[in-house]
Amino acid sequence: MSIDRDGLAVFLRGRREALQPEDVGLPRGGRRRTSGLRREELAALCHMSADYLSRLEQRRGPQPSEQMLVSIAQGLHLTRDERDHLFLLAGHRPPEREGGGEHIGPGLMRILDRLQDTPAEIITELGETLRQTPPGIALTGDLTALTGPSRAIGYRWFTDPGARDLYDPADHGFLSRLWASGLREVATRRGPSSRAAHLAEDLTARSEEFRELWARQEVGLRPREVKHFLHPEVGPLELDCQSLHDPGSSQALLVYTARPGSESHEKLQLLSMLGAPATL
């Protein structure tokens, strides 16, 4: 497939000009010459240089990679149909539309954009973190930087002892059952050739604890609303976790809050000022 430079340029410019700063969680600021987002603003959202974006909008520059197109689609808050159109214009086949896909719909993105002062993240059905707010990164580390099977929290839980350090030891037993149960449900729903099934096979070979829990055939466990963290900088945290599920994508938005006036509430405020710890 070949790139349609004219079509790509027109589409990118049109979608950028249709977005307002408040649509993506940015302040409007002072006087604006453009009717929508500035190139610099969109480039920051897409994790690319403004010069690179400028060249695409001017029908020049290299063919964007699939990874870059994913970033552009998220920065522009595209729907899945719009994302697929973007891929085709850039000369790539669109990603497969499976239930556990990684494209975040514009609805969830708009909500996340308005939670920049609160720990929050968007995860897949396998517990892979796709986006985090800055306080979310300060709470758990930058989980979006992880690659391979370790992106899934359940996989890390059974293969990396350090992944448990953030959680109260009193909750470890329940969390082990929770991750095994959740993976079984997804693997059954998606089938024997799914990523979930492959993760289960890998964990069965690598973890005795997982093998024992997997053999129980346990399903139906659900996360507890109150989570107990042991943060390396601020110590114990008791946080409520509310989730908003997108049935169309099997993704969920998780929002962590503390009871106003509590010690955990004060620690969350401190955490936002301390910055992000190393990825856990």
N, C-alpha and C positions, 0 to 999 in steps of 0.2 A: 504494500500500500504506500502511496506517495502522499506527502504533505500538501495540503491546500493552503498555501501561504496567505492568499487573499481572504479566503473564508475564515481562516484562523484569526487573522488580524482584525477583521470586522467583528467577529464574535467576541473576542477578548475585550476590545474597546467598548463594544456595546454593553456587555455585562458589567464592566467596571463602571461605566457612566451611569448605569441603572442603580448601583448600590450607593446608599448614603452612609456616612461614617457611623451614625447611630445604628444602622442595620447590622454592623459587625462589631459593635461594642467599642467604637472609637469616639473621642470627643470631636464635636464639629469644629471647634476652634474659631479663628477669626474669619476674615473675608476669604472666600474661595472663588477661584477663577473657573474651576471645573464644576460641571453639574453633578458629578458623582464623586467617587473616590479618586484621590490623586494616585499617580503611578507609584509613588514612594510608599503610600499607605498599603496598596494592594501587594506590592513587592514584599513588604514586611510580613503581611499575613501569609504569603505563599512561600516564605523563607527563600527568597531569591533576590538578586540585585535589581534595582530599578533600571539599570542599563539593559539587563537581559530582557526584562519585560518590555522595555521600549523597543528593542530590536524586533521582538515578536509582533508588536503592534504596528511596526513599520515594514512588515513583510520581509524581514531579513533575519540573519542569525541562524544557529544550528537547529536541527529538528529536536523538539523537546523529548526527553526520555519519558517512559511511562511513570516513573517515580515523580518527575517534575509535574506531569499532568495531574497526578493525584493531588499534589500540593496546590496546584492552581484551582482545581475543582473545589477543594475545601475552602480556599481563600475567597473564591467567588460565591460560595454558598450555593453551588449548583445542585439541582435535582439529579437523580440517576439518569434520566433521559438526557438532560443537558450535559452531564459528564460524558455519557457515551458519545454524544455529538462532538464534544471537544476532542475525544480520543480519535475519532474518525477524521476530523479535520487535520489533526496532527500526524495522520498516517499510521495509527496504531489500532489494533483490534481492542474494543472495549473489554474491561474485565468481566469475568463471569458473574452473573447475578445470583449468587447463592445466599441463603438466609444469613450466613455468618460473615457477609462481606464487610469491607472496611470503609466504604463510602458513607460519610455521615450526612444525613439529610439536613436541609437548611433549617428545619424546625428545631432540631436539637442544637444545631450550631448557634442559632439566635439566642436560645436560652442560656447556653454555656457562655456566650459573649457577655451576658448581663450578670454573670456571677464571678467577675474578676477579683472580688474581694473575699471570696469564699472558696474553701477547698472543694473542688469538684472535678470529675473526670467522666469521659465517655468510654465505655468498654464494649467489647464484642461478647457474644454468647460464650466464648471460651475464656473470658476474663482477660483479654488483651486490651491494654489501655491505648486508645487512639488519640485522645486530646486531654489536656489537663489545664486548669487555671494555674496561675503562678502560686497561690497558696496551696493548691493541690500538689504541685511539685515540691514545695517546702515541706509538706507533710510526708510524702512517700518517696521522694526522689523523682527524677525524670524517667518514668517508665516507658515513655514513647521511644526512647533511645535503644531499647532492647531489641534483639533480633532473634530469628529462629524460634524454636519451640519455647524458649525461655520467656517469650513475650507473654505467655499464658501464666497467670498467677498460680494455677493449680500445678503446672509443670514445675515451676520454680519451687513450690512448696515441698515437693517430694524429691527434688534433685539438688537443691542448694540450701544447706542448713542455714545460711545467712538470711534467707528470705523470711525466716520465722522470727528474726530478731525484733521486728517492728511490732509484733503482736504479743499480748499478755500470754504467758505460758499456760494459764488456766483455761484459755480458749483453744489451745492447739489441738486437742483431741477432737473437739467439735468441728473445727475448721478442716482438719484432715478428712473427716467424714463428708463434710459439705462439698469439698472440691471433687472427691471421688464420685459422690452422688450426682453432682451437676454434670460431670464429664460423661457419665453413663447415660444420662438423659439426652444430652446433645448427640452423642454417638449413635444412640438408637434412633433419634429423629432424623439424623443426616445420613445414616447408612454406613455399611462396612468399608466403603472407599473414601469416607470423609476424613478431614483433618482431625476431627475429634477421635475417630477410631484409630488413626495412626498414633495420636498422642497416647491413647490408652495402651496400645501395643508397646510403645517405647517405655512408658512408665512401668508396665508389667515386667519388663526385662530389667529395669534399673532399680526398682524400689520394692523391698520386701513389705514395707508398710502399705504401699499402694496395692500390692497383690492381695494382701489380707482383706483390705477394705473392698476391693473390687469383687472379691469372691462373695461378699455379703449380699450383692445385688440390691443395695440400698438405694432408693430413689425418693424424691419428694421433700428432701431437706431444703430449707430456705434460710437465707442469711438473717441473723438477728439484727434488729434495728439499732441496738447500742453496740458499738465496737470499742474495744479497749486497746489502745496503742501504747507502745513504749518508745517514745521518740528519743533519738540520741542526743538532742539538744535541750529539749524542754521537759523530758521525762514522761510520766504517765498522762494519758489523755483519754477521757471518756466522751465519745462523740456519737451523736445520733446520725444514722445514715439513711437518707431517703432516696428512693430510686424512682426514676421515670422511664418506663419501657417504651420503645418504639417497635410495635409489632411488625411493621413492614420491613424492618432490617434486623430484628432480633438484637438490637443494641440497647444499652441502658445508660442513662445519665445518673451518676451517683453524686449526691451532695452531702457533705459532712458539716454538721453544726454542733455547737455546744450550748448548753443551757445558759442564758444570760445571767451574769453575776457569779457563775461557777468558776472554780480554779481552772478548769479546762478552757473556759471561754477566754480567760486572761492569757493562758498559754498560747491559744490560737492566734491572738493578736500579736503576741511576742514572736511567734513563729513566722508570721508574715514579714516582720522586720528583719529576721535573722537570715532569710534567704533559704535556698534549697540545699538539702544534704546530698551526699553522694547517693546514686541510684542503689536501691536495696534489692 
